[in-house]
Amino acid sequence: MFEGVIASLLNKYLGRYIENLDSQNLNVSILSGNVELKDLELKPEALFELNLPVEVKSGYVGRIKLVIPWTGLYSLPVIVTVEDVYVLAGPVSDRPYDANKEKAKQLALKKKQLEEVEQSSTQSDANEDKGFFEKLTETIVNNIQIHIENIHVRYEDTVTSPGTPFAFGITLENLSAETTDSKWYVTHLDANAPTIYKLVSLRNLGVYWNASLKYKKLVRSKLDSRIWRDIMKSSIKSKEIFKENFQYIVPPVSATTKMTLHKVENYVVPKLLVNFHCSEIDLDVSRQQYLNAIELSKSMQQMQVSERYSKFSPNAPIKGHVKQWWLFAYNSVVMDRIRPYSWRSIIYYNKEKARYKNLYKEKMSRPENTELALTLEKMEAEEYLTVASIIIAREQAKIEFMRERPERIKKKKKQKGWFWSWFSSDSESEDEIELSKNRKDWFSQLSEEDKKQLYVGIKYDGEKKT
């Protein structure tokens, strides 16, 4: 059913950022059509997609609400509400090395890269008819309503310039996106509506950068209690923290965007009309803010290099600790230049790669086995299995699986480009082999009855190929 599909998608994507997500209660809430998650904490590695040596020191989401009208999924809007998002970030190097946090970050990066590879190499059966997805996307985009309130993301740095910490951040009071009629009143549109009207409103979006702060003026000094949340929330309107006024690079600005999309194919009316109206936008950068930004850029580069070797760092000044720093240099060189190429490491690597391949092949036969999935995830978190090694092991597992289970595969004619088609015939074309079962895309999880219901809802002729 659609409920199960949406539950799996929410678990997958929210699970990347939310700590200790309650999957069971989430599944039950989705069945009722009202999903409401409160008092959520962000994972330290929630900013991994930035690929920078930063982490979430403390992150909080007050409420995420999703209203899904199951009885009128194709006639009523899906409403998404996000409130009170407060993120306090900082450099990884301002704390002692934590093996668990580092492993969690590396695992998150690997998962993202592996998902991108899988998505680019795997095609769904439904992708053969892109008209369906265009119609489905239209239906969702036509009527989804998004409301976001009270966002404050702040970065505090005590490493780049230890004597004079600085902080910068983004604040937002409100953002909404709604479907309207031609007079810009909120309404609901049919999937076949010839014209779509979208109203996007933005209120008080600001960017600030406070240079030369004292430690007691930093929010991180209050992380041992929940006071930091109140500080972050109140500062959105007060525009100050600990009586230190925000030094705005972009002072709070409000804007309204009216978008008109004409779906009728003709050359008389423009396809897209955008009317953007906003208050005056100022950009002010002081000398100290500029110097801070230059220093931060250099510091980020240094931290990215040193992050890999941070587990060996003595965390002490060189003077009086020369021996520890020589040991740090020795361990770093050994880790990169010697240990990976020792016979012991090579034998261990090949053994673990073969074990991963066999487990992955077993998982293809039993995709519902959660214990296997957890074992594979633990192995993927290990440093010795790189993304390239995992991809190679998976491809080898797929080839062996297809040889052992030929009834689980099907042949698919390989597509050729127009240039190559000039020099070859159809008889010379090769065949691709792809798995016909165990697909993980959401569309393949739907039953035939669900697909028919979906076709009717979005007014799509499933027999018609576009």
FENRA-V336529 format. One record per run of one state. SS is the DSSP state (~ for helix, > for strand, _ for the rest). FROM is the first residue (numbers start at 0). TO is the last residue. If there is no record, write none. Layout:
((SS:FROM:TO) (SS:FROM:TO))
//
This chain:
((_:0:0) (~:1:16) (>:17:17) (_:18:21) (~:22:31) (_:32:32) (>:33:41) (_:42:46) (~:47:49) (_:50:52) (>:53:66) (_:67:68) (~:69:71) (_:72:77) (>:78:90) (~:91:93) (_:94:97) (~:98:120) (_:121:123) (~:124:127) (_:128:128) (~:129:142) (_:143:143) (>:144:156) (_:157:163) (>:164:179) (_:180:184) (>:185:185) (_:186:193) (>:194:212) (_:213:213) (~:214:216) (_:217:217) (~:218:221) (_:222:225) (~:226:237) (_:238:238) (>:239:240) (_:241:242) (>:243:244) (_:245:246) (>:247:261) (_:262:270) (>:271:277) (_:278:285) (~:286:306) (_:307:308) (~:309:311) (_:312:320) (~:321:340) (_:341:341) (~:342:364) (_:365:368) (~:369:379) (_:380:385) (~:386:403) (_:404:404) (~:405:407) (>:408:412) (_:413:416) (~:417:420) (_:421:424) (~:425:427) (_:428:429) (>:430:434) (_:435:441) (~:442:444) (_:445:446) (~:447:456) (_:457:465))
//
